[in-house]
């Protein structure tokens, strides 16, 4: 029992330090690793080595992938590729189903672009379509936000799911994570869109804010014009979907049944589909989006911006790996796994922990990293140590990491302020939408576990 009490105390420490005292999650997780190590009685001479190896181990697997994915996202954002993606979806679907259109746009754009940035970029499109189709901008806002949120928490190469997959030993099989994540994210996006439809007759009740970024006050055509010549759909989609396809083909090629044979073709696919190789190819494709005459200078600027954006994620991911390494070195895994197995919690355990962390401290990425590090030592006892069990664990953690977005989440404020919603309306519309998404996604993961495990 004392093992569980120590764990609960360490989790409470993470929550309190990141919420009440506003300590950066990196430092909170690192301090938690030291506290847990001493509390569980690890030999003092081994503590620093365990923490350092855990920090370096996870970043050695997944650090470069996170950096490359973030740089690609920055290039897509700055080049107007997200605008092209949105226009392409509108041309395919037309304007008959406004909330569905916004949900799909968000679903696609948030794979390479952070959901906060994606919402800001697409806000004027959302407002323009709402006026053109005489639809409530509240419903359109929630449809866009939940579409963005779905792939943000489930589909690599978004940093959170990548880090969770790395913590759970899936860095060499991201294709399976992507395939399952795309399906689970689609169901979560549909759930969010259906909730958004409940507000089709509700108008914004917030105060106009003149201090928002210029994108809020521009119409869609003006915003498009501000990017100059936009990339073609092929150029816009290629840097993200070519790597995803390569990773998925590599996963198929590496199946034990060897469906693609065992010769040079299989070896080539396996090499090209390694996440690091695939995303490097994506980065090379993204260079076609550079616009200035000084392309090398512009490319260097985008790399710098991507590194700056990736740095906090790398630190949090590494600290999560250190925390997980300490937990693996303790008897907690065996004890807690046996206890939870007796309770029959199973696949719901990662969801509950991630949901508690997300709701308490606001960051989906922190919830994904921390929960995956915490759960990794328990997979065998929970009956989730198979390849598919680990994938479904990532999905369960992702479902928890979106439950729920409220006032301590920066995305909540981006959605509410840019949509001119009062806090009360934002809670009813956006926060409840993320609850519906998370619960729906978790129920789907549970059903998949009954079939696949």
N, C-alpha and C positions, 0 to 999 in steps of 0.2 A: 504493500500500500504506500510505503514511503517513496518508492520509485515514482509512482503516479503523482503524488503530492509535489515532488520536486519538479516534475515535468510541467504540471499546472502552474507552479510558481514561476518557472522560467518563461512560459507563454505569457503569463500575466505581466511579467517584467517587460517583455517585448512590446506588449500592447500599451502599457502605461508610459514607457519611455518614448514611444513614437507618437502617442496621442497627447498626453498631458504635458510632457516636457519637450516635445517637438524635436527629439534627438533623431538624427538621420538613421534610417533603417540599417545602413551598413554598420555603424558603430553599435547600434542596439543588438544586432545579431552577433557581432564579434564579442561584445561583452557577455551576451548570453552563452556563447560557446565556452568562455572561461568559467562563468558561474556554474554551468552544468557540469563541466569537467571536475571542478573542485567538489561540488555537491555530491556527485556520484562516486567520488573517491578514486579518480584515476591517478596513477603515479605522477607526482609533480614533474618529474624529469621528462615525461612523455607528452605532457599537455601541449606545449608550444609546437612540438613536432606534429602532433595529430591535427592541430588547428591549421598549421601551415600547409600540410599535405592535403587536407580537405579543401582549403582555399585554392591551391594551385591545381589540384586534380580536376575539379569541375571546370575551371577556366581553360585548362589544357585541352579538354574535350570540346568545349562549346564556346569559348571566349571569342575566337576569331570569327566564328559563324555569326555571333551577335553583332560584332563590329561591322562585318560586311553587309548584313541585312539592314542595319541602321543607316549605313552610308547610301545604300540603294534607295531606301525610303526617303532620305533627304533629297537626293537627285530627282526622284519622281515628284516630290512635293514642289520643289523650286522650279522645275521645268514646265509645270502645267500638265504633267501626265495624268494627274488625278482628274483634271478638268476633262481631258480627252476620254478617260474611262467613263466618267459620268455621262458625257454626250453620247458615247457608244451605247450605253445601256438604254438611254432614252430613245435612241433611234430604233433599237431592237424591240422595245416594249411599247413604244408609243406613250400616250398620255392618258390612257383609259383607266389605269390602276395606279393612282399617284402614290399611295403608301407602299405598295409593292415595289414600285420603281425606286423609291427612296431607300427602301430596305436593301434591295439588291445592290444599289450603288454603294451604300455603306459597307455591305458585306464584302465587296470586291476591293474597295479602296483601303480598308483597314488591314488587309494582309500585309502590304508593304509600309503603310503610313500609320503612325500612331493615331488612335481614335480621337484624341483632343485636336490634333492638327487637322485631321480629316474633317471633323465637324466644322471647324473654322473655315476651311477652304470651300466646303460645299454648302455653307449656310446661305449664301446669296442664291444659289441654285434652288435650294429648298424653299426659300421665300418666293422666288420667281414662279416656281411651279405651283405653289399654294395659291397665289393670286390668279394665275392663268387658268387653273382647273377649279377655282372656287372651292378649295378644300381648306380646312382648318390648318393653320401653320403649327398648332400644337401637335396634332396627329402626325403631320409630316416630320416634325422635329423628333418625336419619339420613335417613329419608324426609322429615320436616319440614324439616330443615336443607338438604337438596339441592333441595327444591322452592322454598324461599326463595332459595337461591343462584342458581338458574337465571334467574329474571326479574331478579334484582339485577344481573347482568352483561350481559344481552342486551336488555332491554326498556325504552325510554324511557317515562315521564319519570323513571326512576331516574337520578341525576346522572351516574354513570360513563358509561353508553352515550350520554347526551345530549352530554357533553363530547367524547367520541370522535367522534360524528357531526359536531359543530361543527368540530373540528380538521380533519376530512376533507371539509368543504364541503357537508355534508348538512343544514344547519340549516333549509333551506326544503323539505326532503323527508323529514321525520321519519316521515311515514306509512308510507313504504316500509320504513324501518328498523324501525318497530314491527311491521309485518306479517311481515317475515322473522324478526325477533327473537322474536315469539311462537311461531313454528313451531320455530325452533332451540332455544329455551328449553324447549319442551314435550318435545322429544326428549332434551335433557340431563336434564330432571326425571325422565323415564321411566328413563333409564340409572341415575340415582341411586337411584330407588325399587327397581329390580331388584337393585342392589348391597345396599341396605338389607335386602332379603328374605333375604339370606344370613345375617343375624344374628337371625332370627326365634326362635331358641332360646337366644340369648345374653342373660344378665342383666347389669345394671350391676355393675362390680367396684370402683367408687370409694368414697370415704368420704363419708358424709352431711355436708353443709356447712350449718351453721345460720346462716352469715353471708350467705347469698344473699338476694336481694330477697324480700319477702313473697309474690310471685306463685308462687315455688317451692313454698311450703308450703300454699298454698290449693288447695282442690278447685275444679273448674270452676264449679260453681254459686255458690260463695262469691265467686270472682273476678268473675263476671257481675254479682252483686248489688252489688259495690263500685262499679260504673259507674252504678248507678241505672237509670233508664229507658233502654234501648238504642235506637238508631235503627233504623228499618225497613230491610229489605234494599235497597229503592229508594234511600233516603237514603244508605245506606252505600256502595253501589256507584257512584252517580251522579257524585260529584266526580272519580273517576278514569276511569271508562269513557266518560262523555260527551266529555271532551277527546280521548281516544284515538280515538273514533269520528269526531269532527270533523276531527282531523288526517288520518285515513285517507281520509275523503271529499274533503278538500282535495287530497290527493295524486292521487286519481283525477280530480278536476276539472281538475287542472293537467297531465294527460297531454297530450302533443303531439297525439294523435288527437282530443282534446276530446270524450270520450264523453258529457259532460253539457252540451254546447253551449258557446256563448261569450257568452251574454247575462247579465242581472242575476243569475239563479240561480247560474250558475257563479261569478260575481264574489263573490256573497255567501258561497258555500261556501268559496271560496279565502280570503276574509277571516276567516271564523269558524274555519277550520282552521289558520290560522297558529299555531304553537306558543304564542306569547305570548298571543294572543287566546283560544285554546282553554283554556289553563291558568288564565287569569283567570276564564273562565266556570266552570271547575271550582272555583276558590276561592269564587266567589259561591254555588255549589251547596253547598259545604262549610259555609257560614255557617248552614245549616239544622241542622247538627249541634251548634251551640253550645247549652249547657244552662242556664247560670246566668241569673238575672234581669238581671244587668248584662252583657248580651251584648256591648256595645261594649267594655267593659273586658276581658272574656274574650277577645274577638277580638284585641284589642291584645296581650294576653299571648301568645296563640298565634303571632301574627306575630313577636313578639320572640324566642320560642323557635325558630321556624323560621329566622329570620335568623341566630341564634347557631349553629344546626346547619349552615346553608348556608355560613357564612363560610369555614371551612377548605377546603371543596370549591371555592368560588369562587377562593380564593387559589392552590390547587394547579392548578386549571384554567387560570387566568391565567398562572401561571409555566410551565406546560406549553406554552401558546401562545407565550410568549416564547422558550422553548427551541426550539420548532419554527420560529419566524421566523428565528432565527439559522441553523439548519440549512438552511433554504430559501435563505439568502443566500450559502451556500458552494457549492463545486463538488462537494460530497459526493454530492448526489442523483444526478447524472448518472453519476459513477464507480461508486457502490455499486449503482445500478440496473442498469448494464451488467454488472457482475460477478455480481450475483444472477441476472440473466436468463440468463447463460451457465451458471450452475449449475442452473437449472431449479427454483429454490426457490419462486418465485411466491407463492401465497396462504399458504404455510406460514411465510414469513418473519415476518409480523406475529405469528403464533401463537407462534413460538419466542421472539421478543423479549419478548412480554407474559408468557409462562410463566416465562422467566428472571427478569424483574423481579418478578413476583408471588411466586415461590418465595423470592426473595432478601430482599424487604423487607416482604411480608405484606399490603399494601393492594391490593385489586382496583381501586379508583378511581385510585390512583397509576399502576398498571400500564396501565390503559385510557388515561389522559390522556397519560402519557409516551410510550407506544408509538405512539399515534395522531399525536402531534406529530412523532415521529421518522420515521414512515412516510409522512406526507403528501407530502414532497418526492419520494418514490420511486415514487409510484403509476404514473406514465406508463411508467417503465422496467420496472416489474413487470407491466405490462399490465392494471392495475387502475384506470385513470383514467376508466372509464365510470361512470354512475350506479350500476348494479348492482355493478360492481367495488368501488366505495367502500362500498356497503352490506355486501357480503360481507367486506370488510376489517374493518369494525366487528365483524362476527360472529366473524372469526378472532381479533381482539384480545380480544373477550369470552371466547372459549374459552380463550385463554392466561391471561386474568386470573382464571380460576377454578382454574388448575392450578399449584400445589396449595395448599389451606388447611392450614397446620400451625402449629407453636408460635409463629411470629412474627405470626400473624393473630389479631386480637381475636375474630373469629367462632369460631375453633377453640376458644378457651377458654370462650366463652359456651355452645357446644354441649356440650363435655365436662363442664364444671362443673354446668350445670343438668341434665345427663343422668346425673350421678354415674358417669361413665366415667373409668377410669384413663387416663393419657397413652398407655400402650401400646395399650389397646383403642381409644381415640379415633383413634390413627394408623391402626389396621387398619380401623376402620369409617368415620370421617368423612374423614380425609385421603385414603384410597384411593378413597372415593366421589367426591371432587372430581377426582381423577385420571381416573377412569372417565368422569365427566361431561365434562371438558375434552377428552379424546381423542375421545370419541364425537361431541361437538359439532363438533370440528375435521374429523373425517372427513365429517360431514354437509355442512359448509361446502365442503369440497373437492369432493364430489359435486355440490353445487349449482353450483359454479364451472364444472364440466365441461359442465353443461347450459345455464347462463344466460350464460356469458361467451364 
